[in-house]
């Protein structure tokens, strides 16, 4: 599970960097670059939703347990 979360965070950061690259590159093909930037940001959203769903399912099936401050402490 740790590898999946690490890989998903790397993919999220990579897609953000790619979107930033397309935004800064700009150039004369503005509509093409903005379309590529939108695709990179959509990929980020998709990976984030996938990561959230995986964490939720792992918690549901008992693969991970929440820890933290005990209630009333």
Beta strands, then each sheet from edge to edge (+ up, - down):
end
